[in-house]
Amino acid sequence: MTVRLRRFGAADGALLQEGALDAYVAKIEHLDRGDALASRIDDAWAWVVEVDGEPIGAIGARSRHIPGLADLGYWIMERARGHGYAAEAADRAAALLFAEGVARLQAVVELWNTASRRTLEKARFRREGLLRGYVAWPDEPRHDVYVYARLDGD
């Protein structure tokens, strides 16, 4: 199986619709917004994750206010989880971002999300600490997350 990253296109609305059926993915990715597809098409750091030509999820990054710093986010459809695709996608995305001048790539993970923590560790990210009260989703109390990071050259 070959994991590939490609830019979003007009035909990827179906992938976002499928993602919206997963309550967690829909919440963290804001897939209920009317501009969800258009914003990803316009974003140079947003990619579809494909395995053998089939879209199975997405990965992307956001630049932070500190030069060279970016936050990574990703999701894989339940039907494709557990095969290491997210880790391979994270590794490939890191390489692309480092080539564009990102020096530090970081990601936050909920404490309960063991699979995502393993994904980042397989992609050579290191857990650096706990961010207390960092995340607040609608209708939920603020909660803690782990922060992971990978530096260019790791």
Backbone bond lengths (Angstrom), bond angles and torsions (degrees), N, CA, C in turn:
res aa  C-N    CA-C-N  psi(-1)  N-CA   C-N-CA  omega(-1)  CA-C   N-CA-C  phi
1 M - - - 1.453 - - 1.530 109.51 -
2 T 1.315 115.34 135.28 1.452 121.00 -178.67 1.520 110.12 -112.19
3 V 1.332 116.83 122.95 1.458 122.72 175.65 1.515 107.78 -91.56
4 R 1.325 115.53 132.41 1.455 121.52 -179.25 1.523 108.80 -136.14
5 L 1.321 116.91 145.88 1.459 122.60 172.38 1.509 108.15 -107.86
6 R 1.318 116.20 136.96 1.468 120.88 175.34 1.519 108.69 -142.44
7 R 1.305 115.13 158.15 1.466 120.93 178.98 1.531 110.09 -65.58
8 F 1.307 115.90 152.75 1.461 121.82 175.30 1.516 110.05 -68.84
9 G 1.326 116.20 147.97 1.452 122.86 175.88 1.516 110.46 -137.25
10 A 1.315 116.00 175.38 1.470 121.97 -176.84 1.525 112.56 -58.00
11 A 1.311 118.26 -30.28 1.465 121.62 -177.08 1.530 112.53 -77.47
12 D 1.324 118.70 -4.12 1.455 121.18 -175.51 1.521 114.11 -87.78
13 G 1.315 116.60 7.06 1.467 119.85 174.54 1.522 111.23 -59.12
14 A 1.328 117.55 -35.31 1.466 121.06 179.71 1.530 111.18 -63.15
15 L 1.326 117.51 -37.91 1.458 120.76 177.68 1.527 110.29 -63.68
16 L 1.326 117.21 -43.88 1.459 120.42 179.32 1.519 111.06 -66.59
17 Q 1.329 117.71 -36.10 1.466 120.51 175.91 1.519 110.78 -63.84
18 E 1.327 116.69 -41.14 1.458 120.07 176.88 1.527 110.27 -64.70
19 G 1.324 117.05 -41.97 1.456 120.66 177.83 1.514 112.40 -61.60
20 A 1.326 116.79 -35.15 1.464 121.39 -179.83 1.531 112.36 -65.63
21 L 1.324 117.40 -18.59 1.466 120.89 177.66 1.529 112.08 -76.77
22 D 1.317 117.04 -16.71 1.460 122.17 176.38 1.529 106.70 -93.79
23 A 1.319 117.41 114.00 1.466 121.60 -172.73 1.527 112.42 -56.80
24 Y 1.340 118.13 -41.88 1.458 120.53 -178.87 1.528 111.07 -68.44
25 V 1.325 117.27 -46.61 1.469 120.86 179.18 1.523 109.67 -60.30
26 A 1.316 117.07 -46.23 1.461 120.61 -178.82 1.524 111.29 -59.15
27 K 1.334 116.68 -39.23 1.463 120.84 -178.55 1.523 111.66 -69.22
28 I 1.320 117.67 -48.66 1.471 119.15 -174.48 1.527 112.41 -75.72
29 E 1.327 116.75 -22.04 1.470 120.52 -177.50 1.522 113.91 -103.38
30 H 1.321 118.34 -2.35 1.467 122.37 179.14 1.535 111.17 54.85
31 L 1.316 116.34 46.34 1.468 120.36 -176.18 1.521 113.21 -74.27
32 D 1.330 117.95 -5.21 1.457 121.08 177.59 1.527 112.13 -83.66
33 R 1.331 116.83 -7.95 1.471 119.87 178.55 1.523 110.06 -72.09
34 G 1.306 116.41 141.28 1.452 121.46 -179.86 1.522 114.05 -64.92
35 D 1.320 116.72 -22.54 1.464 120.13 -178.29 1.530 112.45 -101.33
36 A 1.339 117.92 17.85 1.471 121.07 -174.72 1.522 112.03 -56.90
37 L 1.315 117.93 -46.13 1.465 120.23 -179.10 1.524 110.97 -73.48
38 A 1.311 117.36 -47.60 1.468 120.71 -177.87 1.525 111.43 -59.06
39 S 1.323 116.81 -40.36 1.469 118.70 -179.30 1.527 111.23 -66.01
40 R 1.329 117.11 -32.99 1.461 119.76 178.63 1.535 111.27 -76.02
41 I 1.309 117.02 -35.14 1.472 120.27 176.65 1.526 109.43 -62.53
42 D 1.326 116.79 -38.90 1.462 121.74 -177.52 1.532 113.36 -79.58
43 D 1.316 117.23 -12.00 1.461 122.13 -174.20 1.527 110.40 -92.84
44 A 1.319 117.28 114.87 1.474 121.55 -179.53 1.526 112.60 -66.88
45 W 1.336 117.16 -16.57 1.462 120.83 -179.80 1.520 112.01 -108.70
46 A 1.314 118.05 29.05 1.470 122.73 176.01 1.520 107.99 -121.10
47 W 1.326 115.27 125.75 1.462 120.14 -177.20 1.517 111.79 -131.08
48 V 1.319 115.23 148.27 1.459 122.55 168.97 1.520 106.86 -83.23
49 V 1.321 116.60 137.57 1.462 121.91 173.74 1.528 106.77 -95.38
50 E 1.323 115.90 122.59 1.461 121.78 178.98 1.520 110.10 -118.68
51 V 1.313 115.36 146.66 1.456 122.11 170.51 1.521 106.66 -123.64
52 D 1.308 115.20 117.64 1.468 121.76 -177.38 1.526 111.72 50.02
53 G 1.332 115.88 42.75 1.454 121.94 175.86 1.516 115.54 84.26
54 E 1.330 118.63 -3.59 1.465 121.34 -179.36 1.534 109.51 -101.44
55 P 1.341 117.92 125.10 1.466 120.05 177.43 1.529 110.38 -67.30
56 I 1.345 115.94 128.67 1.465 120.11 -178.88 1.525 112.70 -125.95
57 G 1.322 118.05 -3.58 1.457 120.57 -179.05 1.510 111.34 170.71
58 A 1.322 114.86 -162.14 1.467 119.87 -177.73 1.519 109.81 -148.64
59 I 1.311 114.81 158.01 1.458 122.30 176.95 1.520 107.67 -146.57
60 G 1.311 116.06 148.23 1.452 119.00 179.13 1.509 111.58 -167.35
61 A 1.301 115.17 175.47 1.460 121.17 -179.35 1.512 109.83 -141.28
62 R 1.311 114.43 156.47 1.458 122.52 175.59 1.519 108.02 -125.61
63 S 1.319 115.20 132.49 1.460 120.91 176.03 1.524 108.79 -70.06
64 R 1.312 115.83 143.81 1.458 121.23 177.83 1.520 109.13 -102.00
65 H 1.313 116.59 174.38 1.466 121.41 -177.95 1.527 112.64 -71.20
66 I 1.311 117.99 -14.60 1.464 121.98 177.68 1.523 108.37 -93.24
67 P 1.315 119.20 125.90 1.465 120.39 -178.37 1.531 112.14 -54.92
68 G 1.329 115.76 135.19 1.454 121.97 177.23 1.515 115.43 83.24
69 L 1.328 117.61 2.74 1.461 122.41 -178.27 1.523 109.87 -109.56
70 A 1.339 116.46 134.11 1.463 120.95 177.48 1.529 109.50 -142.78
71 D 1.323 114.64 152.31 1.468 122.49 176.42 1.517 109.01 -103.67
72 L 1.329 116.69 134.51 1.462 123.42 179.71 1.520 109.98 -102.58
73 G 1.323 115.50 141.35 1.457 121.87 173.80 1.519 109.12 -140.68
74 Y 1.327 117.25 152.24 1.465 120.61 -177.91 1.518 109.60 -159.25
75 W 1.313 115.05 159.96 1.456 121.53 172.61 1.525 109.03 -154.20
76 I 1.313 114.10 147.13 1.464 122.16 179.08 1.517 107.10 -128.55
77 M 1.330 116.33 137.85 1.462 120.19 178.80 1.522 109.93 -62.46
78 E 1.321 116.24 146.16 1.464 121.37 -177.67 1.525 111.93 -52.96
79 R 1.324 117.49 -36.90 1.467 121.82 -178.43 1.530 113.04 -62.87
80 A 1.338 117.15 -17.22 1.466 121.02 -176.55 1.528 113.02 -117.29
81 R 1.306 117.25 5.42 1.462 120.16 -178.12 1.529 110.90 -76.25
82 G 1.333 114.46 155.85 1.455 120.31 174.20 1.510 115.24 88.45
83 H 1.335 117.49 9.56 1.472 121.25 -178.67 1.523 113.21 -114.04
84 G 1.324 117.92 1.74 1.459 121.22 -179.54 1.519 114.37 85.24
85 Y 1.332 117.45 7.59 1.468 119.97 -178.10 1.525 111.87 -65.45
86 A 1.322 117.52 -39.73 1.464 120.16 -179.16 1.525 110.83 -64.18
87 A 1.338 117.50 -40.05 1.467 120.17 179.38 1.524 110.53 -64.31
88 E 1.317 116.40 -42.72 1.462 119.06 178.57 1.522 110.85 -65.17
89 A 1.340 116.74 -40.16 1.463 120.37 177.82 1.526 110.78 -64.07
90 A 1.337 117.54 -41.32 1.465 120.95 179.10 1.527 110.91 -63.66
91 D 1.318 116.56 -39.92 1.459 120.39 178.17 1.530 110.72 -64.34
92 R 1.325 116.78 -43.76 1.477 120.34 179.26 1.519 111.47 -66.46
93 A 1.338 116.79 -42.40 1.469 120.05 179.23 1.528 110.05 -62.89
94 A 1.329 117.07 -41.02 1.464 120.27 178.42 1.526 110.42 -58.88
95 A 1.315 117.21 -44.54 1.469 120.58 179.60 1.527 110.92 -60.46
96 L 1.330 116.91 -43.40 1.472 120.64 179.28 1.528 110.88 -63.68
97 L 1.320 116.16 -43.17 1.461 120.36 -177.77 1.525 111.91 -69.65
98 F 1.320 117.28 -39.58 1.461 120.02 177.20 1.530 110.18 -63.91
99 A 1.321 117.47 -36.37 1.467 121.33 177.87 1.527 111.53 -65.35
100 E 1.336 116.77 -22.56 1.465 121.38 179.45 1.524 112.78 -95.29
101 G 1.318 117.51 7.47 1.447 120.28 174.94 1.517 116.35 103.85
102 V 1.329 118.04 -0.10 1.463 119.20 174.40 1.522 106.92 -68.64
103 A 1.318 117.10 133.60 1.465 121.80 179.60 1.529 111.48 -104.55
104 R 1.327 116.17 -29.52 1.468 122.43 179.60 1.524 108.78 -135.00
105 L 1.325 115.37 124.28 1.459 122.31 178.41 1.520 106.78 -116.18
106 Q 1.324 116.37 125.87 1.450 119.01 -177.31 1.524 110.85 -128.50
107 A 1.330 115.06 160.20 1.460 121.76 179.14 1.518 108.30 -146.22
108 V 1.322 115.99 147.45 1.459 120.70 174.61 1.527 108.50 -111.73
109 V 1.332 114.73 146.50 1.460 121.49 -175.92 1.524 109.02 -138.23
110 E 1.334 116.57 132.25 1.458 120.40 175.52 1.522 109.45 -60.16
111 L 1.318 116.47 148.23 1.461 121.77 -175.93 1.525 112.02 -59.66
112 W 1.315 117.79 -33.18 1.463 121.57 -177.66 1.524 112.91 -77.68
113 N 1.339 118.61 -14.04 1.462 121.52 -170.23 1.538 111.47 -88.32
114 T 1.323 114.68 73.71 1.463 121.91 -178.66 1.525 111.78 -59.39
115 A 1.319 117.57 -40.33 1.473 120.68 -178.49 1.528 111.11 -62.36
116 S 1.309 117.08 -41.81 1.464 119.74 179.88 1.525 111.01 -69.86
117 R 1.313 117.52 -35.72 1.470 119.60 175.98 1.525 110.10 -62.58
118 R 1.325 117.73 -43.52 1.471 121.04 177.92 1.527 110.75 -64.35
119 T 1.330 116.66 -38.45 1.468 120.67 177.77 1.521 110.58 -56.50
120 L 1.311 116.68 -50.01 1.462 120.24 -178.36 1.520 111.83 -65.44
121 E 1.304 116.93 -40.17 1.469 119.68 179.00 1.529 111.27 -63.78
122 K 1.338 117.55 -38.92 1.470 120.93 176.83 1.526 111.08 -65.55
123 A 1.337 116.21 -29.63 1.466 120.94 179.77 1.529 111.76 -89.68
124 R 1.332 117.51 17.51 1.459 124.53 174.08 1.530 114.61 70.72
125 F 1.325 116.70 24.80 1.462 121.04 171.47 1.526 107.28 -87.39
126 R 1.327 116.06 148.16 1.459 120.88 179.18 1.527 109.58 -112.79
127 R 1.326 115.35 136.05 1.466 118.75 174.97 1.519 107.88 -73.07
128 E 1.331 115.54 126.10 1.459 120.93 -176.52 1.518 113.55 -106.91
129 G 1.322 116.68 -20.22 1.458 116.30 -179.41 1.508 113.33 166.15
130 L 1.305 113.52 -170.65 1.459 123.68 -178.09 1.518 108.45 -114.28
131 L 1.315 116.25 130.42 1.462 121.48 175.01 1.528 106.85 -104.29
132 R 1.315 116.05 107.42 1.465 121.08 -175.68 1.518 110.90 -76.16
133 G 1.336 115.63 133.12 1.460 121.46 176.35 1.520 113.65 59.95
134 Y 1.300 117.70 29.97 1.470 122.66 -171.88 1.518 113.79 -77.94
135 V 1.341 117.29 -36.32 1.463 120.68 -172.20 1.523 110.60 -113.96
136 A 1.323 115.56 139.48 1.462 121.64 173.61 1.520 108.42 -140.28
137 W 1.321 116.16 107.70 1.463 120.55 175.02 1.517 108.02 -87.61
138 P 1.325 117.75 156.77 1.470 119.20 177.29 1.535 110.54 -54.20
139 D 1.320 115.06 139.28 1.471 122.75 177.58 1.524 113.21 64.64
140 E 1.333 118.62 20.89 1.463 122.26 176.88 1.524 108.32 -134.95
141 P 1.320 116.48 150.31 1.472 118.53 175.01 1.528 110.49 -73.33
142 R 1.310 115.84 158.79 1.471 120.41 175.17 1.518 108.20 -58.49
143 H 1.342 115.50 146.27 1.464 118.10 178.71 1.520 110.93 -145.04
144 D 1.323 113.39 165.20 1.461 121.79 -176.95 1.525 110.99 -81.49
145 V 1.336 115.78 154.65 1.465 122.74 174.00 1.524 108.27 -140.59
146 Y 1.315 115.05 156.73 1.454 120.59 169.84 1.517 108.04 -87.31
147 V 1.327 116.57 147.55 1.458 121.07 172.96 1.525 108.01 -110.97
148 Y 1.325 114.25 132.06 1.457 123.22 177.10 1.522 107.60 -118.08
149 A 1.311 116.97 151.56 1.471 120.23 177.94 1.516 110.59 -148.26
150 R 1.316 113.06 154.03 1.459 121.61 173.36 1.525 106.42 -136.14
151 L 1.316 115.37 132.66 1.457 121.10 178.03 1.514 109.98 -99.41
152 D 1.311 115.23 150.54 1.470 119.62 172.97 1.526 106.87 -57.86
153 G 1.293 116.47 123.96 1.451 120.80 -177.64 1.522 113.87 105.93
154 D 1.334 117.60 -14.79 1.479 120.56 176.69 1.521 110.07 -66.33
